[in-house]
Amino acid sequence: MSQQEKTSKKLHPLMFAGTGSDVGKSIITSAFCRIFLQDGYHPAPFKAQNMALNSYATPDGLEIGRAQAVQAEAAGIPCHTDMNPLLLKPTTDKVCQVVLNGKPTGNQHAYEYFKKEGREELRQEVYSAFDRLQERYNPIVMEGAGSISEINLREVDLVNMPMAMHAKANVILVADIDRGGVFASVYGSVMLLTEEERKYVKGILINKFRGDIRLFESGVKIIEDLCGIPVIGVVPYYKDIYIEEEDSVMLQTKNLQATHGKVNVAVVLLRHLSNFTDFNVLERDPRVHLYYTNNTDEIEKADIVLIPGSKSTLSDLYELRRNGVAQSIIKAHKNGATVVGICGGFQIMGQEVCDLNHVESNIDRLPGLGLLPITTQMEGEKVTRQVQFSFLDTDSICEGYEIHMGATVPVEDAKASPLNNLKDGRTDGYFLNEKCFGTYIHGILDNSAVIDYLLAPYADKLSEKTFDFKAFKEEQYNKLAEHVRKHVDMDLVYRIMEEGVV
């Protein structure tokens, strides 16, 4: 069979489900999207329901989980809401904003969301999204959520086994050996499935292995004998491959203090921080030392202070004023530091943030940091769109996306001073001077023209050349694919996908 004949053959979908949360399903899904692309297929990712504050705007101006946008990038295709038809964005520990097919449908309490009533309507929405996607791509690389065996939620589950059964997907169970208890987690997860569900589990992948893999050869046999399911691979833990993370759980552990010899960039660690991937390019830029902090001393040591987006701007602004971080940002700026706000951070930099209609909270209004002569009024309709723009007076076309609620305008006695001119004729942001500006555009820092401008006042610290983030990301996807391919039996994976489920 020729390569063309091989790749034109329809493969059954592959789902990576987990023994629990944070076992590496998203990264493994990204790896297989790139592997299938390298092998000549036309893959696409799919996750029926995702819970994350880190979202992304599709080319159609709709909203999906950032993880599926990353997976689509690994697959070499534009992202689409059919890849993540249901997105839950936590606003509190018990309440989420529900985004269906890219559009917010309102906030819902977790207890209400997981009730049986209305569940079938959501189920049909995610099934329809998958069906549309499967007509356009081959194969579909699916991702489950949390544990495959949340038996208390079996009747209302939309994303794990019911989704796999609708898709007739071959399920690979992913287990994290680094956290311990891998035998119990794998065996328990399989045994808690119904007899019908177990038919769909065709392989087990052991992830995040540390040490000499040969020492686990007996472990592989034990798992296969216990479960009657083949282990398709044991993937080692890695430290030298950089793929965007799905959530911000570990941000506070990253580079917690300023250092000498580079431009020190502090990202203010907000309680409801969203779209932290805005800063990935700076994390990788060799000219920069970036750290996340809400420590007032560390903020005041920074050359550049970045105020990120927030899912709850007024709540985070209140906290910044309460814990002294607001004063430390203002002090850092007075002492010569650059301060830049993105989305909610842009709103926070102004004179005032108002929420008279209680769109976001019960707080009517709060004074901002007073660094920019702007005022913001929260509004009920969410703006989601991809944008092309020119930054200040540069000629190069930059790209980014907007996801925000609220309208920001100059205060009465301030003149307009936009930071960006959008391709459609609109303007964005506010430019006070080279060391104080804000924008609604996420991904603005992915553009080299913006990064070079941001770092220019600190040229005496710079020795490295401009960083090509797009080329860097492509290199990382390829390294990830090579790493996983090396430790997975891809011939077995293809046989599983060609045979399909029983």
Solvent accessible surface area in square Angstrom, and as a share of the most:
residue,aa,sasa,rsa
1,M,170,0.76
2,S,59,0.38
3,Q,101,0.45
4,Q,146,0.65
5,E,100,0.45
6,K,73,0.31
7,T,23,0.13
8,S,86,0.55
9,K,88,0.37
10,K,108,0.46
11,L,5,0.02
12,H,64,0.29
13,P,2,0.01
14,L,0,0.00
15,M,1,0.00
16,F,0,0.00
17,A,0,0.00
18,G,0,0.00
19,T,22,0.13
20,G,11,0.11
21,S,71,0.46
22,D,112,0.58
23,V,0,0.00
24,G,12,0.12
25,K,13,0.05
26,S,21,0.13
27,I,37,0.19
28,I,3,0.02
29,T,0,0.00
30,S,3,0.02
31,A,0,0.00
32,F,0,0.00
33,C,0,0.00
34,R,10,0.04
35,I,0,0.00
36,F,0,0.00
37,L,62,0.31
38,Q,85,0.38
39,D,28,0.15
40,G,46,0.44
41,Y,9,0.03
42,H,91,0.41
43,P,0,0.00
44,A,0,0.00
45,P,0,0.00
46,F,1,0.01
47,K,10,0.04
48,A,0,0.00
49,Q,20,0.09
50,N,3,0.01
51,M,103,0.46
52,A,7,0.06
53,L,40,0.20
54,N,3,0.01
55,S,0,0.00
56,Y,49,0.19
57,A,0,0.00
58,T,1,0.01
59,P,74,0.47
60,D,97,0.50
61,G,11,0.11
62,L,37,0.19
63,E,1,0.00
64,I,0,0.00
65,G,0,0.00
66,R,18,0.07
67,A,9,0.07
68,Q,0,0.00
69,A,10,0.08
70,V,7,0.04
71,Q,1,0.00
72,A,1,0.00
73,E,65,0.29
74,A,0,0.00
75,A,0,0.00
76,G,52,0.50
77,I,18,0.09
78,P,92,0.58
79,C,12,0.07
80,H,59,0.27
81,T,8,0.05
82,D,3,0.02
83,M,0,0.00
84,N,1,0.00
85,P,1,0.00
86,L,0,0.00
87,L,1,0.00
88,L,3,0.01
89,K,6,0.03
90,P,37,0.23
91,T,26,0.15
92,T,79,0.46
93,D,151,0.78
94,K,130,0.55
95,V,39,0.23
96,C,17,0.10
97,Q,10,0.04
98,V,9,0.05
99,V,1,0.01
100,L,36,0.18
101,N,44,0.22
102,G,1,0.01
103,K,125,0.53
104,P,48,0.30
105,T,90,0.52
106,G,36,0.35
107,N,93,0.48
108,Q,69,0.30
109,H,79,0.35
110,A,42,0.32
111,Y,155,0.59
112,E,80,0.36
113,Y,11,0.04
114,F,62,0.26
115,K,74,0.31
116,K,130,0.55
117,E,132,0.59
118,G,44,0.42
119,R,7,0.03
120,E,100,0.45
121,E,117,0.52
122,L,31,0.15
123,R,24,0.09
124,Q,98,0.43
125,E,62,0.28
126,V,0,0.00
127,Y,28,0.11
128,S,45,0.29
129,A,0,0.00
130,F,2,0.01
131,D,60,0.31
132,R,98,0.36
133,L,0,0.00
134,Q,49,0.22
135,E,151,0.68
136,R,103,0.38
137,Y,30,0.11
138,N,19,0.10
139,P,1,0.01
140,I,2,0.01
141,V,0,0.00
142,M,1,0.00
143,E,3,0.01
144,G,0,0.00
145,A,24,0.19
146,G,23,0.22
147,S,18,0.11
148,I,9,0.05
149,S,15,0.10
150,E,83,0.37
151,I,85,0.43
152,N,123,0.63
153,L,60,0.30
154,R,84,0.31
155,E,120,0.54
156,V,11,0.06
157,D,26,0.13
158,L,2,0.01
159,V,7,0.04
160,N,9,0.05
161,M,3,0.01
162,P,29,0.19
163,M,1,0.00
164,A,0,0.00
165,M,60,0.27
166,H,64,0.29
167,A,6,0.05
168,K,122,0.52
169,A,0,0.00
170,N,0,0.00
171,V,0,0.00
172,I,0,0.00
173,L,1,0.01
174,V,0,0.00
175,A,0,0.00
176,D,11,0.06
177,I,33,0.17
178,D,65,0.34
179,R,139,0.51
180,G,42,0.41
181,G,53,0.51
182,V,8,0.05
183,F,78,0.32
184,A,75,0.58
185,S,39,0.25
186,V,1,0.00
187,Y,87,0.33
188,G,26,0.25
189,S,8,0.05
190,V,1,0.00
191,M,77,0.34
192,L,90,0.45
193,L,8,0.04
194,T,54,0.31
195,E,126,0.57
196,E,79,0.35
197,E,14,0.06
198,R,78,0.28
199,K,92,0.39
200,Y,22,0.08
201,V,6,0.03
202,K,43,0.18
203,G,0,0.00
204,I,0,0.00
205,L,0,0.00
206,I,0,0.00
207,N,11,0.06
208,K,42,0.18
209,F,19,0.08
210,R,125,0.45
211,G,69,0.66
212,D,55,0.29
213,I,51,0.26
214,R,173,0.63
215,L,147,0.73
216,F,19,0.08
217,E,111,0.50
218,S,75,0.48
219,G,4,0.03
220,V,32,0.18
221,K,127,0.54
222,I,84,0.43
223,I,1,0.01
224,E,55,0.25
225,D,98,0.51
226,L,86,0.43
227,C,17,0.10
228,G,67,0.64
229,I,14,0.07
230,P,51,0.32
231,V,17,0.10
232,I,3,0.01
233,G,9,0.09
234,V,13,0.07
235,V,3,0.01
236,P,25,0.16
237,Y,85,0.32
238,Y,58,0.22
239,K,155,0.65
240,D,87,0.45
241,I,14,0.07
242,Y,90,0.34
243,I,16,0.08
244,E,23,0.10
245,E,70,0.31
246,E,43,0.19
247,D,72,0.38
248,S,38,0.24
249,V,94,0.54
250,M,104,0.46
251,L,2,0.01
252,Q,88,0.39
253,T,79,0.46
254,K,37,0.16
255,N,73,0.37
256,L,95,0.47
257,Q,123,0.54
258,A,28,0.22
259,T,52,0.30
260,H,182,0.81
261,G,63,0.60
262,K,79,0.34
263,V,0,0.00
264,N,9,0.05
265,V,0,0.00
266,A,0,0.00
267,V,0,0.00
268,V,0,0.00
269,L,35,0.18
270,L,9,0.05
271,R,171,0.62
272,H,34,0.15
273,L,7,0.04
274,S,9,0.06
275,N,4,0.02
276,F,5,0.02
277,T,3,0.02
278,D,2,0.01
279,F,0,0.00
280,N,10,0.05
281,V,4,0.03
282,L,0,0.00
283,E,32,0.15
284,R,63,0.23
285,D,2,0.01
286,P,51,0.32
287,R,17,0.06
288,V,8,0.04
289,H,35,0.16
290,L,4,0.02
291,Y,0,0.00
292,Y,0,0.00
293,T,8,0.04
294,N,79,0.40
295,N,76,0.39
296,T,44,0.26
297,D,89,0.46
298,E,21,0.10
299,I,0,0.00
300,E,58,0.26
301,K,123,0.52
302,A,7,0.05
303,D,24,0.13
304,I,0,0.00
305,V,0,0.00
306,L,0,0.00
307,I,0,0.00
308,P,0,0.00
309,G,1,0.01
310,S,16,0.10
311,K,31,0.13
312,S,11,0.07
313,T,3,0.02
314,L,0,0.00
315,S,39,0.25
316,D,2,0.01
317,L,0,0.00
318,Y,118,0.45
319,E,29,0.13
320,L,4,0.02
321,R,87,0.32
322,R,151,0.55
323,N,53,0.27
324,G,23,0.22
325,V,0,0.00
326,A,1,0.01
327,Q,100,0.44
328,S,3,0.02
329,I,0,0.00
330,I,46,0.23
331,K,105,0.44
332,A,2,0.01
333,H,40,0.18
334,K,160,0.68
335,N,110,0.56
336,G,35,0.34
337,A,8,0.06
338,T,1,0.00
339,V,0,0.00
340,V,3,0.02
341,G,0,0.00
342,I,0,0.00
343,C,11,0.07
344,G,2,0.02
345,G,0,0.00
346,F,5,0.02
347,Q,4,0.02
348,I,0,0.00
349,M,0,0.00
350,G,1,0.01
351,Q,77,0.34
352,E,48,0.22
353,V,0,0.00
354,C,10,0.06
355,D,0,0.00
356,L,91,0.45
357,N,115,0.59
358,H,90,0.40
359,V,42,0.24
360,E,54,0.24
361,S,26,0.17
362,N,134,0.69
363,I,53,0.27
364,D,68,0.35
365,R,114,0.42
366,L,25,0.13
367,P,73,0.46
368,G,7,0.07
369,L,10,0.05
370,G,39,0.38
371,L,20,0.10
372,L,1,0.00
373,P,28,0.18
374,I,3,0.01
375,T,38,0.22
376,T,2,0.01
377,Q,54,0.24
378,M,3,0.01
379,E,81,0.36
380,G,55,0.53
381,E,145,0.65
382,K,25,0.11
383,V,38,0.22
384,T,22,0.13
385,R,81,0.30
386,Q,68,0.30
387,V,12,0.07
388,Q,65,0.29
389,F,1,0.00
390,S,25,0.16
391,F,0,0.00
392,L,35,0.17
393,D,140,0.72
394,T,48,0.28
395,D,140,0.73
396,S,58,0.38
397,I,102,0.52
398,C,3,0.02
399,E,84,0.38
400,G,12,0.12
401,Y,4,0.01
402,E,5,0.02
403,I,12,0.06
404,H,19,0.08
405,M,46,0.21
406,G,6,0.06
407,A,42,0.33
408,T,29,0.17
409,V,82,0.47
410,P,49,0.31
411,V,35,0.20
412,E,183,0.82
413,D,136,0.71
414,A,25,0.20
415,K,164,0.69
416,A,76,0.59
417,S,27,0.17
418,P,53,0.33
419,L,1,0.01
420,N,0,0.00
421,N,74,0.38
422,L,10,0.05
423,K,149,0.63
424,D,98,0.51
425,G,66,0.63
426,R,79,0.29
427,T,77,0.45
428,D,10,0.05
429,G,20,0.19
430,Y,14,0.05
431,F,46,0.19
432,L,81,0.41
433,N,64,0.33
434,E,86,0.38
435,K,54,0.23
436,C,0,0.00
437,F,3,0.01
438,G,0,0.00
439,T,1,0.00
440,Y,16,0.06
441,I,0,0.00
442,H,2,0.01
443,G,6,0.05
444,I,3,0.02
445,L,3,0.02
446,D,41,0.21
447,N,23,0.12
448,S,54,0.35
449,A,26,0.20
450,V,2,0.01
451,I,5,0.03
452,D,53,0.28
453,Y,62,0.24
454,L,3,0.01
455,L,1,0.00
456,A,57,0.44
457,P,45,0.28
458,Y,20,0.08
459,A,64,0.49
460,D,137,0.71
461,K,77,0.33
462,L,46,0.23
463,S,112,0.72
464,E,89,0.40
465,K,170,0.72
466,T,64,0.37
467,F,34,0.14
468,D,89,0.46
469,F,11,0.04
470,K,133,0.56
471,A,55,0.43
472,F,33,0.14
473,K,30,0.13
474,E,76,0.34
475,E,93,0.42
476,Q,5,0.02
477,Y,6,0.02
478,N,63,0.32
479,K,66,0.28
480,L,1,0.01
481,A,0,0.00
482,E,120,0.54
483,H,32,0.14
484,V,1,0.00
485,R,80,0.29
486,K,158,0.67
487,H,49,0.22
488,V,12,0.07
489,D,67,0.35
490,M,19,0.09
491,D,100,0.52
492,L,31,0.16
493,V,0,0.00
494,Y,20,0.07
495,R,121,0.44
496,I,15,0.08
497,M,0,0.00
498,E,67,0.30
499,E,134,0.60
500,G,5,0.05
501,V,30,0.17
502,V,152,0.87
